[in-house]
Amino acid sequence: MQRPTFLRRTTNDEALGTNIVSKAHVPIYWLTFYSIVLVLIVPIWTIHYLPLVDYPHALGRGYIAAHYDAVPLFQRMYEPPLSIVPNMAFEALCSWAGRVVPVDLLGRIFISAIIFLFALGCHSVARLFAGGNSWTALPMIFFIYSTHLKYGNINFLFALAVFLLLYALWRRSVVAHPWSAALLLTLILPVTFLSHLATYAFEWVAVGLSLVFLAKQRQLTLPHIIGQLVALLLPLVLFQLFLSHGGTVGRLSFNSPLMKLVETLTLISTYRRWFDVIFLASLLVITIYSLRKIERFHISKEAATIGLTFYALLLATPSTFFTSNGADVRFLIPSFVFSIASIRFSISSRDLRTTLALLLIVSLVRIGVIVFDWNAMNQWLEPQMALLEKVPSESRFYPLSLPDSSRSLEGKLFPAFGIYPIVANGSYHPALLTIRSQHPVVGRDGGHYLPPEFQDKPELSNERLRQILDSNDYLWCYRLSPQILHSLEPFTEVASTGRNALLLRVRHDRK
C-alpha cells in the first residue's frame, strides 16, 4: 500500500529499509531491547518505598497468605487464605515463597519479572505479524509504565504479559500443530484467568478473531477449531467456582464518551499534566515526521482487527464491572500493542534511525519524570513510615486524616503505605483491602475500610470517636485539624511525631 499523495516525499535517493530488523542489526536490536528493560527495572530496586497506590495492599495480603498460621491475630481477623478469585497471582506466589523470602523482596522480583515478560510479549507479538524482529516493539515496551503500574495493579500486569506471550506462542504454532496449541491454551489459560479476569476476555477476543481469519483462509479444519474453542471454555469451571463463592458482577457504571477518549491518555500519563501535554505533542510531531518519510506500508488485517476490537471494547465496557474500577481501560494496552504490531512499512534507514531515536528519547524522558516524582514521594513517605517503628506487634491500628487529603496523591498514599510494615509486624490495619470476591485474602469483617466522615465538620462526633478509640490501640494521624487533635487529647498520648503526622497511643485506661 502506498502512502497518501500529501505524505509522499519529493526525493527518493536513499535505499529503503523496513521496520523489520535486518540480520546485521540483530545485535543492536537486542542490545537496545535489554537496555530498555534494564532502565525500566532499575527504579524498582533503587526506590525504597515504591509509591504505587495499591501495591502495599498486595504486599499486606501476600504477607498474611505466607504467615497466616503463625500469627494468631491474622487468624482472628481474616479467613483462611486463599479464596479463589481471578486476581491472585502475587498472593499465590507469596503463599508458598513468602515463607522463605521476604514479601517485599518478592514484590520487587515480581514487578521486575512483569517488566521483562511484558517486553518479551511486545517483541513476540510484533515479530509474529512482521515476520521477523521489529523495531516497533521497542517503543511499545514503555507502555508498562502506564497508569496500571502507578496504581500498583501488579496482578493485572502480570496476566497481561503472560497473555501476550501465550497468544504469540499459540498463533505461531496453531496451524502446524493445532492439538499442541490447544494443549498450550489448556495449560496456561487457568494461570492467566486466576491472575486477572480481564485477560481471559483478552484471550477470547484475540484467539477467537484469529480463528475466524484462519477459518476464512482454510488453514484450520473444523475439528481443530473446535479443539481451540474447547480449550478456551475450560476456565469457565474456575469462573463458576468464583461465582459460587461470592463472585458477582456488582454495580455497573459507565464513563461518558469523552472520558472514554481521555482514558487513552492513561497509557502515557505521568503525575504532571503539563508534561503529559508536551509528551503528547512530541508524539504527534514524531508521528507526522515518520508518516512523511514512509514510502510504503502494509497492514495485517488480523492484527489490526484484534487491536481495533480491543479499543471498541474499551468504549463499550462499563468502567466498573465485576466490582472492579477501571475495567474498561484494561483493554487499552493490548489495543495499542496489536494495532502497532499490525503495521509494516518501508522507510530509509536514516529516517528509521531518526524516528526510533526520537521515540526512545522522549519515552526515556517520560520515565525520568515519573522516577523523579517517585523519589519526591519517598522523601515525604520516609518520616511518615518512621513513626510506625513504635507500634508493637499484634496491635490494632487506625489511619486518621482530613478528607481533603484524599484528593491529593499524598492523601491516597498515606493510609495505604502503613499497611505492609503494620501487617509484617503482626498487627492489624483496617485499610487493607480484603473484600470478598475481590481479593484472595478476606477479612472476617468484610474487608471494607470506612474512614471517618468529617465532611466539613472540624470535630469528630462523640459516637464515632468512641468507636475508633474502643477498637484500636494506635492512631496514625495526618494533617488533622487542631479541633480534632484537641478532642483526641484526653484519650491518647503521643508515641512519636513526623512531618504533618503523628502516632497516638490510645489510653485504654480512660474512663
Secondary structure, 3 states (H helix, E strand, C coil): CECCHHHCCCCCCCCEEECECCHHHHHHHHHHHHHHHHHHHHHHHHCCCCCCCCHHHHHHHHHHHHHHHHCHHHHHHECCCCCCCCCCHHHHHHHHHCCCCCHHHHHHHHHHHHHHHHHHHHHHHHHHHHCCCECCHHHHHHHHCCHHHHCCCHHHHHHHHHHHHHHHHHHHHCCCCHHHHHHHHHHHHHHHHHHCHHHHHHHHHHHHHHHHHHHHCCCCCHHHHHHHHHHHHCCHHHHHHHHHCCCCCCCCECCCHHHHHHHHHHHCCCCCHHHHHHHHHHHHHHHHHHHHHCCEEEECHHHHHHHHHHHHHHHHCCCEECCEECCHHHHHHHHHHHHHHCEEEEEEHHHHHHHHHHHHHHHHHHHHHHHHHHHHHHHHHHHHHHHHHHCCCCCEEEEEECHHHHHCHHHHHHHHHCHHHHHHCCCECCCCCCCCCCCCCCECCCCCCCCCCCCCCCCCCHHHHHHHHHCCCEEEEECCCHHHHHHHHHHEEEEEEECCEEEEEECCCCC
